[in-house]
């Protein structure tokens, strides 16, 4: 319990300290700073704010899941657009430029909770960026099988230790000897939001190296032309 509180405290205090320090420098030494220095300080505040917001969002989402009353608000969702939006967010927030999308442009619309699914895909991509080298490719795929949506995220990083792979979706679980930060909630939220859609998620190590997450979600589908005629 104390270890958990210490971890949460660290993950919240670190970005707060960065924001306070950078803001103080801007306030106290603004006239003495070069444009480059000011830009760097503003960038520090932006990155720390994103990290802080992400941790708070994870805590709130976990609270929603544990309440047992989480109910997806489903509407028609363009999955291809959802994939591209998430990749753009990851690129902006992490600087990664090597995420490859593989999806049939003619994939149907799915009735999903877009907000939840956005968080699912984002958390999976973000997890991959934290455990793979900067130049390592990440693949994001989407397919439709009858009325089931399949989403796959895979990388060619180190994968998961066999003794730990069964715990990756556990709340607050973090891999031993990892240097990656975080509260250990990201993948728990992925599982909770997926199951809220009556879906399943599986993780496996790829024989050639890396990890693969596979999601299957049963959902009502419609092609755009059919939807326009409804």
Secondary structure, DSSP 8 states (H G I E B T S, - for coil): -HHHHHHHHHHHHHHHHHHHHHHHHHHHHGGGS-HHHHHHHHHHHHHHHHHHHHHHHHHHHHHHHHHT------EEE-HHHHHHHHHHHHHHHH----EEEEE-TT--EEEE-HHHHHHHHHHHHHHHHHSS-TT--EEEEEEEETTEEEEEEEE-S----TTTGGGTTSTT---TT----S-S-HHHHHHHHHHHTT-EEEEEE-TTSSEEEEEEEE--EE-HHHHHT-
